[in-house]
Amino acid sequence: MTRCVFTDRFELVGARTREIDLAGSRLAGVWADKAVVEGNLRLTDARCADGVRLAAAKIDGALVLDRARLAGAPALDARLLSVGHDVRGDGLRCTGEVTLHHADIRGSVRMHGAALADPQGKALAAIGLAVGGTLSCCNGFTAEGRINISFARVGSQVCFEHARLRTPRLDCRQLQTTELVLATDGPVEGRVDLRHARLGVLRDAPESWPAALRLDGLVYESIHSRAEVRQRLAWLGRDEDGYSPQAYEQLAGTYRRRGEEDAARTVLLQGQRHRRSGQSPVNRFWGLLQDVTVGYGYRPALAAMWLVALVVVGTAVFAAVPPTPLDPTSPVRFLAPVYTIDLLLPLVDLRQESAFAPAGETVWVAYGLVAAGLILVTTIAAGTTRALRRP
């Protein structure tokens, strides 16, 4: 075991040793790139004014940074670091970037109450990080500067519970983990990028949501949140990239797996409305018709309401001003409700429309019912086709 307490720089570049204990040390820096430590590396309560360098080092045991104070550019350089057990940094304070690009941590990374600060750069840079257990930045963890854990693979959980993230960007692109917890104390102060991340569970809270999100390609099995459907739709509406059909289908599928069919239909309907806002005027008009008449196929009761209303109006008009028989000798007896339905439904022949002609100004009512019927049937067909094709 190596244990040192001195003020110079500790260097072990490319060397091999059993264990290093620098707890409580005051050092200019620790340089141990490509070193092999067969036990633990302890920097508990250590002070390093010029950072810790562990690039491509191999630690068979644990890396312990509890309450350490590190500064430098970067404060901690652990690119390609391999750790056999945990990395612990409870109460860690870093002024400068913490770099864990493509590091391989067999255990967990725990930084409860840590404070990482690089306001003009990256507080935490961990592209391609592999963690067997959890990546836990919780319980008072703070970060000033960008956080990048894109392409990381974390076996159990990535957790930012009760953390404060003053970051222009939390980059989680293509992150893979069983659970992502974004339940911070107050909203994330920058954009959160979750594009093409693959999560088992997304656990968040509305008060943690940032003003801007990027969600295209995000996949999750379930959501645990207090957010209601309308709030979750507002969450989708924060996507800087605008309408993403996959985002709406993903959320609807989550509600459907929970047996909440009404919520799923609400999400899909809102998705069509969002899509319509970016279309040409003609397509917007056609979409509006589908929305008003059948709710894009997700509100079939609307079609029935329109049909009943039109039948009532037509029946009242033609009962007051009956149409003229085209053949006075015909045995067909006029029935105002049946005549109205015959006008409305273009594919149905009830022998009323062919036997009677509207009288006077009621001809315009007849024309209106025929047009309304064509529109209603067409929009029902379009909406039903869309609804049947949903996942």
MORA-V75725 format. One record per residue. RES is the residue in one letter. PHI is phi in whole degrees, -180 to 180 (999 if undefined). OMEGA is omega in radians with two decimals (none if undefined). Layout:
# MORA-V75725
RES;PHI;OMEGA, RES;PHI;OMEGA
This chain:
# MORA-V75725
M;999;3.08, T;-108;3.11, R;-133;-3.05, C;-135;2.98, V;-137;3.14, F;-158;-3.00, T;-105;3.13, D;-85;3.10, R;-84;3.10, F;-96;-3.08, E;-121;3.11, L;-146;-3.04, V;-64;3.06, G;71;-3.09, A;-90;3.08, R;-124;3.12, T;-151;-3.06, R;-80;-3.10, E;-156;3.13, I;-124;3.10, D;-122;3.11, L;-112;-3.12, A;-59;3.09, G;77;-3.09, S;-72;2.99, R;-117;-2.97, L;-131;2.97, A;-67;3.12, G;180;3.05, V;-122;3.13, W;-116;-3.11, A;-138;3.09, D;-58;3.07, K;62;3.08, A;-76;3.07, V;-120;3.13, V;-114;-3.04, E;-78;3.09, G;-122;-3.13, N;-97;2.95, L;-116;-3.05, R;-110;3.04, L;-127;-3.14, T;-58;3.12, D;62;3.14, A;-76;3.06, R;-124;-3.14, C;-130;-3.06, A;-78;-3.08, D;-121;2.98, G;83;3.12, V;-120;-3.11, R;-115;-3.13, L;-130;-3.09, A;-61;3.10, A;61;3.07, A;-78;3.12, K;-129;3.13, I;-118;-3.09, D;-72;3.14, G;-95;-3.11, A;-113;2.99, L;-106;-3.04, V;-113;-3.10, L;-123;-3.09, D;-56;3.06, R;60;3.07, A;-69;3.09, R;-123;-3.06, L;-119;3.07, A;-138;3.11, G;145;-3.14, A;-130;0.10, P;-88;3.06, A;-73;3.09, L;-138;3.10, D;-109;-3.10, A;-124;3.07, R;-60;3.08, L;60;3.08, L;-67;3.04, S;-119;-3.12, V;-126;-3.09, G;-76;3.14, H;-123;-3.02, D;-96;2.87, V;-112;-3.09, R;-116;3.14, G;-142;3.09, D;-63;3.13, G;74;3.12, L;-61;3.05, R;-124;-3.14, C;-126;3.02, T;-110;-2.99, G;126;-3.02, E;-69;2.95, V;-105;-3.03, T;-114;3.10, L;-129;-3.11, H;-56;3.03, H;57;3.01, A;-72;-3.12, D;-123;-3.11, I;-110;-3.08, R;-70;3.12, G;-94;-3.12, S;-118;3.01, V;-115;-3.08, R;-126;3.13, M;-134;3.11, H;-71;3.11, G;72;3.13, A;-75;3.10, A;-132;-3.14, L;-112;-3.05, A;-136;2.94, D;-150;-2.93, P;-54;-3.11, Q;-95;-3.09, G;-137;-3.10, K;-110;3.04, A;-69;3.12, L;-139;3.12, A;-119;-3.02, A;-140;3.10, I;-64;3.08, G;73;3.11, L;-61;3.06, A;-118;-3.12, V;-128;-3.13, G;-73;-3.10, G;-104;-3.08, T;-114;2.93, L;-112;-2.94, S;-116;3.10, C;-116;-2.90, C;-130;2.93, N;50;3.11, G;95;3.07, F;-61;3.08, T;-130;3.11, A;-141;3.02, E;-120;-3.03, G;124;-3.07, R;-68;3.02, I;-120;-3.10, N;-128;3.05, I;-120;3.13, S;-66;3.13, F;65;3.11, A;-75;3.07, R;-125;-3.07, V;-123;-2.98, G;-63;-3.01, S;-109;-2.97, Q;-157;2.91, V;-108;-2.95, C;-127;3.01, F;-122;-3.12, E;-85;-3.11, H;55;3.05, A;-109;3.04, R;-123;-3.06, L;-113;3.05, R;-98;-3.00, T;-129;3.06, P;-67;-3.10, R;-159;2.95, L;-107;-3.01, D;-99;3.13, C;-120;-3.14, R;-57;3.07, Q;55;2.97, L;-65;3.06, Q;-123;3.12, T;-160;3.13, T;-72;-3.13, E;-149;3.02, L;-115;-3.14, V;-110;3.07, L;-119;-3.13, A;-117;-3.05, T;-78;3.03, D;-83;-3.03, G;88;-3.09, P;-69;2.96, V;-62;-2.97, E;-84;3.08, G;-134;-3.14, R;-74;3.02, V;-111;-3.10, D;-107;-3.12, L;-117;-3.08, R;-60;3.04, H;61;2.99, A;-73;3.13, R;-124;-3.04, L;-123;2.96, G;-77;-3.12, V;-130;2.96, L;-107;-3.14, R;-117;-3.12, D;-147;3.13, A;-143;-3.11, P;-54;-3.11, E;-71;3.11, S;-95;-3.02, W;-68;3.06, P;-78;3.10, A;-72;-3.07, A;-132;3.13, L;-131;2.93, R;-134;-2.91, L;-124;-3.06, D;-59;3.10, G;86;3.10, L;-63;-3.14, V;-124;3.08, Y;-147;3.14, E;-84;-3.13, S;-154;3.08, I;-123;3.02, H;-113;-3.04, S;-163;3.04, R;-83;-3.05, A;-66;3.03, E;-82;-3.08, V;-58;-3.10, R;-63;3.10, Q;-70;3.13, R;-68;3.05, L;-67;3.06, A;-64;3.06, W;-61;3.08, L;-63;-3.12, G;-68;3.12, R;-87;-3.12, D;-66;-3.11, E;-64;-3.11, D;-84;3.12, G;80;-3.04, Y;-64;3.05, S;-130;-3.12, P;-59;-3.12, Q;-62;-3.11, A;-64;3.13, Y;-71;3.12, E;-64;3.14, Q;-63;-3.14, L;-66;3.12, A;-62;3.11, G;-62;3.10, T;-64;3.10, Y;-65;-3.12, R;-66;3.12, R;-65;3.08, R;-88;3.14, G;81;-3.11, E;-99;-3.05, E;-65;3.13, D;-62;3.12, A;-65;3.13, A;-62;3.13, R;-66;3.10, T;-61;3.13, V;-64;-3.12, L;-66;3.09, L;-64;3.12, Q;-65;3.08, G;-62;3.11, Q;-66;3.11, R;-66;3.09, H;-64;3.12, R;-61;-3.10, R;-62;-3.07, S;-63;-3.12, G;-104;-3.08, Q;-95;3.09, S;-70;-3.13, P;-55;-3.14, V;-63;3.14, N;-68;3.07, R;-64;3.13, F;-64;3.13, W;-65;3.10, G;-66;3.11, L;-63;3.09, L;-60;3.13, Q;-65;3.14, D;-67;-3.08, V;-68;-3.03, T;-85;-3.06, V;-133;-3.12, G;56;-3.13, Y;57;3.14, G;90;-3.11, Y;-97;3.07, R;-131;-3.07, P;-61;-3.14, A;-64;3.11, L;-61;-3.14, A;-62;3.13, A;-64;3.13, M;-65;3.10, W;-63;-3.12, L;-63;3.13, V;-63;-3.13, A;-63;-3.13, L;-67;3.10, V;-65;3.13, V;-64;-3.13, V;-64;-3.13, G;-62;3.14, T;-62;-3.14, A;-63;-3.12, V;-65;-3.04, F;-79;3.00, A;-73;3.12, A;-76;3.14, V;-128;-3.09, P;-64;3.10, P;-72;-3.12, T;-91;3.08, P;-65;3.09, L;-75;3.11, D;-134;-3.09, P;-59;-3.11, T;-88;-3.10, S;-68;-3.14, P;-80;-3.10, V;-69;3.14, R;-94;-3.10, F;-73;3.05, L;-131;-3.02, A;-56;3.13, P;-63;-3.11, V;-69;3.11, Y;-62;3.13, T;-64;3.12, I;-65;3.12, D;-63;3.08, L;-70;-3.04, L;-73;-3.01, L;-102;-3.03, P;-68;-3.09, L;-97;-3.11, V;-118;3.09, D;-117;3.11, L;-101;3.05, R;66;3.09, Q;-92;-3.11, E;-62;-3.13, S;-78;-3.07, A;-103;-3.05, F;-135;3.09, A;-117;-3.12, P;-62;-3.07, A;-102;3.02, G;59;-3.07, E;-71;-3.14, T;-69;3.09, V;-61;3.12, W;-70;3.05, V;-65;3.12, A;-62;3.11, Y;-60;3.14, G;-63;3.12, L;-67;3.10, V;-63;3.13, A;-64;3.13, A;-63;3.11, G;-63;3.12, L;-62;3.14, I;-64;-3.09, L;-64;-3.13, V;-65;-3.13, T;-65;-3.13, T;-70;3.06, I;-63;3.14, A;-63;-3.14, A;-65;-3.12, G;-68;3.13, T;-66;3.10, T;-60;-3.14, R;-65;-3.10, A;-65;-3.13, L;-70;-3.13, R;-86;-3.10, R;-67;-3.12, P;-66;none
